Amino acid sequence: MPATAQSHHPRRGRRTTRLLAVAATVVTAGALAAATLPASASTAGNHRGHGGHGGHGHGHGRYQDVQLLSFNDLHGNLEPPAGSSGRVTEIQPDGTTETIDAGGIEYLATHLREARKGNRYSITAAGGDMVGASPLLSGLFHDEPTIEALNKLDLDVTSVGNHEFDEGARELARLQNGGCHPTDGCYTDKEFKGADFPYLAANVLDEKTQKPILKPYWVWKQRGVKVGFIGVTLEGTPDIVSAEGVKGLAFKDEVETINKYADVLRRQGVKSIVALIHEGGFPASSSYNYDCDSPGAGDGISGPIADIAKNVTPQVDALVTGHTHAAYVCTIPDPAGKPRMVTSASSFGRLYTDTTLTYDRATGDIARTAVKSANHVVTRDVPKAPDMTRLIDKWSTLAAPIGNRAIGHISGDIDRGGTESPLGDLIADAQLAHGKSLDPETDLALMNPGGIRAPLTYAASGAEGDGVVTYAEGFTVQPFANTVNLKDYTGAQLIQVLKEQVTGPNEASPKILQISSGLTYTLDLTKSGADRVLTDSIRLNGAPIDPSATYRVASNSFLAGGGDGFPTLGEGTNELVGADDLTALEQYLTANSSASDPIAPPAADRITVVQ
């Protein structure tokens, strides 16, 4: 099992309060075997019907193709993401792979608008995490810029994701309904209008009322065609969001919830149903256009979504998923043994999925054997959407005084990929240095990989010059505003923490903590469970860990609270709370780099990995 699976984590509170008073045509395999439809199948129409409006008078055949465009895990990436976060891998006809620069809301808008042409029956849906863990351009303003962009994009509906709860249910309700921020107020002379599209939260209940906090489902209607959407986030959201963000909420089982509301929709006469699920899987290939169904249906994907798909009622015709930031278009058998489409479009707006649902007017259901789907790259070789450019310019002007400030210098790209990453080492070292400034007895620092949201790239993103790290770039790397906390642990507890990387909730998909200089150990991925961390190999500054000794450990407040499946980290004592994690990174970069002496990418050689 690879140890590089991403995890997705929350902020404790935004920094804003203290800062402000034509589609790519390479098609993925995995489409269902196309059925021969009657000659009366209709795809007539030359414009999009949005949210049940539009359409001109034509005669209707029995079958009507409905276009479903979908994406997931945008995370407020309005500008093209930098480095590896802004590229996708594509398998070429000769079997080799190439990377393609992808993403950016200006390009996503152009691609989606081009894809809709000629499709009167077109729906655009998303699989959650539209906001949260966002770059400074959106995150600085509590993600109002992203909601504005999605409105202009004509998004019809989305499920909530775990990151929609980063600032709690009240802030999510504000994003849905509008109004200025309760603390920071209005950022422009116009009040924030909120989302034009519904957020669906079928499995997120108010603990007191036991009712969903937002709509559980939504029905798209167009000239007699009805398609229902049910939206859920992963049941484990409380495990990966700060306690404050999910206070007063209950998260229910995804399958049970979807099945419940599928019955509700059927009783209302809606037989064509799509589930929007913020939970995903791990594909066998990192290339977006690999054949997920080779050699058999769904064989190219593992993880939670595979089990969910096998158990969601056959009444649901397709599953749009997310959370793992992976790309796949698969068919997975439903409980009746019939193949059903399951899709995910990577993350950060780099891909979108185009699925054709063939609606049978006689039955009101989807002709499942005719469903076909493909992921497409949001390439940057198309014209930018002018309305999106204007939106970015507006918010960039407001953010520039803060975001353009230089905070450090690097000599090359510092990546976040791999079991141990150079950027993970850098951040852990920064937190260790901050910890020592608070308490000289601080011994080491631990950083969760999912809290590192982007690489640091050498190439300039603006006018700052190559090698210059700006505050905006640092914010994109660590947008959560977690504090750096110090706690005491016994050596035995520290050993247990390292074993929790590969046991319990992290056994199937290990979360390998990034570690500060001086801590070393061997991770043997050929073994299973806790045995993958070789206890005898754990050293601090060359000395074995003493189970009975006390060690002072720095970590962010999310980890220090036991988040991400590390309950032992929540058991530390003698806690001291420091500055936020971005401040720690900024202080470290400023103190340890200059234009003439930039920081080099760390070697990422603290963990010896056996595979």
N, C-alpha and C positions, 0 to 999 in steps of 0.2 A: 504494500500500500504506500503510495507516494506521500511524502511528508510535507508537500507544498500546497495542499488545498487551502484556498483562501477562506478566511473567516471574516465576518462583517460585524463591526462593533460600533458602539454608540459614543457620542460625546456626553459629558456630564452637564454641560451647559454652554451655550454659544459664547463666543468672544465678543459679540457685537456690543454688549452693554458697556464694556470697558473701552471699546474702540471708537464708538460713535456717540455723540449727544444727538438624370437618367440612371437606373439601378444596375449594379454589377451583375453579370449574367451567369457566373459560375454557380451551378445549382447543386445543392446537397442531395445525395441519394437518400432514400427513405420514404419517398412518396408511396402511398398505397397503390396497388395495382388499379389502373384506371378502368372504370366500368364503361361499357358502351351505353350511352344515354340516348333517349329518343331524339329524333331530329328537331323536336320542338324546344329543346333546351335553349334557354334565352340568356344571352349576355349583352343584349342591346343596352344602349345608353351612352351618353358622352360626358357626364359629369357626376360628381359625387353627391350622394344623398347623405347629409350629416345629421345624425341623431334623430332620424325618422322624418326628415323633411326633404323636399326635392323630388325629382322624377317627373317625367312627362308621359303623356298618355300613349302607351303602346299596348298591343295585345300581349298577354302573358302566356308563355308555354308552361308545361307542367314543372319543368326544372329551371331553377334560377341559380346561377353561380353568384355566391357572395364572397367578396374579397375581405379577408381578415389580415390586416397589417398589424404587426405587434413588435414590441421591444421591451426591454426590462433593465433594471439597475442603471438608470441614467446617472444617478448620484450628482445631479446638478452640474454635469460637465457640459456647459454651454460652449465654451471655447474648445478647439481640438485638443484632446489630451496629449500630454507630452510623453516622449520615450515609448517604452513597451506598452504603456497604457493606451497609446494611440495607434497601435498596430494590430493586425490580425494575420494569422498564418493560413496560407492557402496551398492545398495540394495541387500540383501541376499534372497535366496528362502523362508525363513521363515518370511520375511518382516522386519527383523532388518537391520541395516546399519553398515558397517565397513569402516574404512579409509585405503587407500593403498598409500604407498609412491610412487611417480610418477615423471617423468620428468628427464631431463638431456640429452644433445645432443648426448652423447655417447650411451645412451640407445635408444633414438628416432631413431638414424641411424640404429641400429641393428633391431629394430622392423619393420621399413619401408622396409629394405632390405629383411627381412624374408617374409614380406607380399607380396612383389613383385614376389617371386619365383613362377614359373609356370604361370605367367601372362605376356605374351609378350606385350599385349595391356594394358599398365599401365601408368597412368599420376599422377604426384604429384603436387598439387596446394595448394595455401595458401590464406587466407582471410585478409591479411594486418597486420600492426603493427609487422612486423618481427623485427624491430629495434625500438629504442627509449625507454626511461625510463628503460634503461638496467643496469644490475649490472656492477660493476667497470671493470670486465674482458673484457667486450665489450665496455661499455660506455666510458671508459678512452681513447679508440682508435677510437672514432667516429664510432663505430660499424663495423669497417672493419673485426674483428674476426667473427662476425655473418654472414656477407656476405660470407666469406670464408667457413664457416661451411655449409651454405645452398648450396653453389656450390658443396661441397663434398657429400651433401645429395641428389644430383640430383633433386633439386626442379625445376619444369618445368616452373611455372608461379605463380605470386601473384598479387593481387590488392594492391594498396597503402592503408594505413590506416592514421588516423590523426597523429600518431607519426612519420610517415615518413616525416612530414613537421616540426618537431621540430627545425631543423636547416635550414629550408628554401628550396626552389626549387633547388637552385644551388648545395647544398650538396646532395640532393636526386639524382640529375643528376650525381654527382660524384660516388655515391654508385652504380648507374646503369652502368656507362660507365668506371669507373676507374680513376686512377690518384692519386697522393699524396695530402694530405690535404693542402689547400692553406696557412694555417697559421702554422700548426704543422709539415708539411712536411711528409717524409716517416718514418715509424716506424721500418722497417727492411731494409735489403739491396736489397729487391725486391719491385718494384713499385706495388701498389695496382691495381689489374686487374678489379675490379668491378664485378657486378653480371652476371653470365652466363645465368640467367633466366630473362625474361622481367617483369618489373613492369608495371602494367596497371593502367591508370588514366583517364578513359573515361570522367569523369565529373569534372575534374580539368583543367580549361582553363587559358591560359595567357590572362590577361585582355585586352592587346593591340591587340593581333592577334585573340583572341576568338577561339584558337585552343588548343586541349589537349596538356599538357606539356610533356606527355609521350604517348606511344602507347595506344589507347583505347581498342584494342582487339588483340587476338593472336589465331592462329589456329594450333592445334596439328594434325599431319597427320601420319598415319601408314598403309601401304599396302591397300590403298583405303578407310580407315576409317578416317573421318574428324570430329573433335570436336572443336568448337569455344569457346573461353573464353572472357568475357567482365568483366573488373574490375572497380569498383567504390569505393569511400570512402563516408562516411556519409556527406550529404549536410551541416550539422551543424559543420563541422570541424573548421571554423573560430571562433566559439564560445568557443572552448576548446583547441586552440593552440594560442600561443602568436602572437600578431599582426605582429611581424617581420617575423615569420615563414611562414605566408600566404600572405605576401605583394606582390601585383601585380597579385594575383591569384583570380579566380572566381570559386566557387563550385556550381554545378548545381544539380537539382533534380535527385535522384537516379533512380526512375522509368522511367521518361522521357528519361534519358540518355540510360539506358539499352534497352528500347524499340526501340530507334533510331538505336542503333548499332546492335540489333537483326535483324532489317530490312536490314541493310547493309550486314550482314553475309549471310542472306537468298538470297540476290541478287547475292552473290558470290558463291552460291551453297552449303553453309554450313548450314545444317538444325539441327544438333545436337549442342546445345548451353548450356553452363553453365555460370551462373553469379557469380562472386566473389565479395561479398558485405561487405565492412567493416562497417556494422551496424548489430545490433542483437536484441535479445529479452530476456525476463526474464522468465525462466522456472518455473513450479509449484513446482519442487523439486530440491534440491541441489545435488541429486544423479545422476551421469552421465548416469546410465542405467535404469532410470524410463521410463514408457510408456507414451511418450508425446502425443500419439493419444488416450489416454483413458480419457473420454468416446468417444470422437469424434475426427475427424481429426484436429490436431493443437490445441486442447483444453488445452494442457499443457503448452502453451507458450503465452505470451503477450508482448506488447511493439512494437517498431517501425517496426521490421522485419515482424510482422504479417500483418500489413497494406501494406508494400512493396510487400510481397509475393502474396497478393491478387490482386495486380494491375500490376505486371510485366507480359508482354505479354506471352501467352501460347506457343509462339515459344521457350521460354527458358525452358529447361528440368529439371534443378536442380539449387539450390541456396546454395552456400557455404558462410557462414556468419561469423561474429566475433564481436569485439568491447566490448561486455558486459562481456566477460570472462566466459560465461556460457556454459553448455554442453546440447545439445539436438539433437535429430534426429526425425523430425516431417514431416508429410505430411500436407500441407496447400493447399486448393483448389485454382487453378489459376482463372483468370477472366472467363474462360469457364466452371468452376465448376469441373474441373478434378484435382485429387490430384497430388501434386508435392512435391518432397523431399526438405527439408530445414534443413541444418545441421550446427552445431558449435561444436568445439572440445576444449572447455574450454580455457586454456591459459598456457603459460610458457612451452609448450611441454609436458604437462602431459597426453594428449590424442591425438589420431589421428582417423580420420574417414575413413572407408573403404566402398565405395559406388560402386555398380555394375550397370553400364549403359549398357543396351543391345541395341546394334546398329543394325538397320535393313539395310542391304546393298541394299535392293530393293528400299527403300525410302530415305536413307541417314539420317534418323531420329532415335531418341531413342524410343524404345517400352516402353512407360512410365509406363505401368502396371507391367512391369517386374523389375523395379528399386527396389533395396534393399540396405539398409545401416545400419551401426552400428558403434558406438564409441568403441574404444579399449584403454585400459590403457597402458601407456608407463611405464611398471613395471621396477624395477631395479634388477630383478632376472635373467637377461639375460647377456651374455658377453658384455662388453663394446666394441664399435667399435674402433679398434686401431688407425685409422687415426684421429678420433675425439679426442682421448686421446692425441695424439701428438700435435694436434692443440691447445688444452687447455694448455698443458704444455708449449708450445712456448710462448703464450701470458701471461700466469701466471708468467713466469720468468721475463717478462718485467714489469708486474704490481706489483710484490711482494714488491719492496722497498717502494712503496707508500701504497699499500693496507693492508699490514700486521701490520701497526702501530696501537697500542692500543690507543683508545680514551676514554674508560670508562669501567665501570663494572656494571653488573646487577645481581640481585639475582634470577631471574626466567624469563621465556618467557614473552615478552611484545608484546601482539598481536595487530593487527590492525582491527579486525573484530568487528561488532556490530554498532549500531547507534552512540554510543560514545565509542571510543576504548581507552584502556590504552595507546597505543602508540600515538594516537591522542592527548591525554592529555599531554603526555611527550613533544611532539614536540611543542604544543602550549605554554607550560611553558617555553621551551627553547627560543622561539621567544619573549615571554614577557620579559624574563631576558635580552636577547640581546637588545630589545627595550629600557629597562630601562638603560642599559649601554650607550645608545646613548642619551636618554632623560629621566631623572628620572620621568617625568610627565606621562610616558606611563602607561595606565590603564589596557589594556587587549590585548590578541592576538587571532586571528582566523586562522584556518588552514583548507584547503580543503581536504576531505578524499581521493580523487582520486590522490592527490600528495604524498600519503604514499604508497609506492610500495611493501613493504615486512615487515614482523615482525622482531623484534629483538629476537633471540633465545638464550637461556642459553647455550645449548650444543655447544661446540667448532666446528667451521667449518674447522679448520686447526690445527696448532700446538700452537695456542695462549692460550689454556686452557679454561675450562668452565667458563662462566660468563663474559668473556672478550669481549668487543665490539671493533672490528677493524674498521679502516677507510673504508675498502672495504664493510663491513656490513652496515656502515652508509651511504655510497654511494648508496648501493642497496635500502635502505629505501627512500632516497631523492636524486635522480639522476638528477634533472632538473636544478640545478644552478640558481634557482630563488633567488633574493635578498630579505632581510627582510626590508620592507618599513614601515615607520610610517606616518600616516595621521590623521587629526582631523575630527571628525564627531559630529554632534549634537546627542543628545539622541534619537530624533525622527528618524534620519537616521539609528542609530544602531538598533533600533527596526525594522525598515523596512528591514535591512539586514537579520535579523533573520527570518523574514516572507518570504523573497525571497528564503529561503531554501525549501519552500513547495508551492511556487506559480510560476506563469509564466512558463518558460521552465523547472522548477524543480518540478512542481505540480504533474505530473504523476510518476516521480521517484525522490523523495526528495534527496537533497544533504545536509546532516546535517554537518555543520561546527564543527570542533573540537575546543574546547574552553579552555582558560587558567584558572588557579585556581582563584577563586573569582567570576567568572561569573556563574550564575545558572539560570535555568528556567525550565518550564514544557512544554513538547511536547505531545500533545494529538492526537494520530493518529486515534482515532475514529471519529474525526471531519474532515472537509474538508477545502482545501485552506488555507488562512492566519489564519483562526481560530485555526489551529492546534498548532500554537505558542501562548500560553496564555500570553498576554501582561502584565497582572498584576503580573505574576510570575517572571518576569525578574528582577534579582537583581545583583548588583555588590558590592561585599564585604558586602552583607546583606542589602544594601540600594536600593530602587527602582530606576530605570533609570529615570533621569529627562529629558524630551523631549527637553527642552531648553538649557540644559547644554552641554558643549563640552567635548568629550572624545578622548583621544589619543589612537589609535589602531595600533597594529603591525600585519602585514600579509605579505605573500610572494608577490612578484611583479606581479605574474599572477592574484591573487585575487585583489590586489590593483588596477589593471587595469580594474576591472569589469568583469573578466573572470568567466566562469562556471555558468553563469546566475545570477550574483550578480552586476547589473549595479550601484547600490547605492554605492558600495565600490569604484567605479571609480570616484565618486563625492567628495571624501575627499579633504581636503586642507592642506597647510603647510607640504608638503611631505618632508621626510628625508629618504635617501636611506642608508641602512646599508650593512653589509657583506652578503654573500650568506647563504642560509638556512642550508646547511650542516655545515658550519663553526659555525653557531649559536648552532646547535645540539652538535657539538663536544665540544665547549666551555662549554656548560651546563653539559654534561656528565663528562668532566674532572674536573670541579669545584665542582660537587656534588656527586662524587662517587670515591671509591678506592677499592682495592682488599679486604680490611678488612671491608669496609663499602659501599657495593654496593647499587645501586638504586633498590628499590622494584617496581614492576609493579603498576602504579597508579590505584586507585579504580574505575575509570570511573563512578563517581556518581554525576557529575555536571549537567547533563540533566536528569530530571525525565520524563520517557517515559510512557505514558498511551496507552495501546493497546486493 
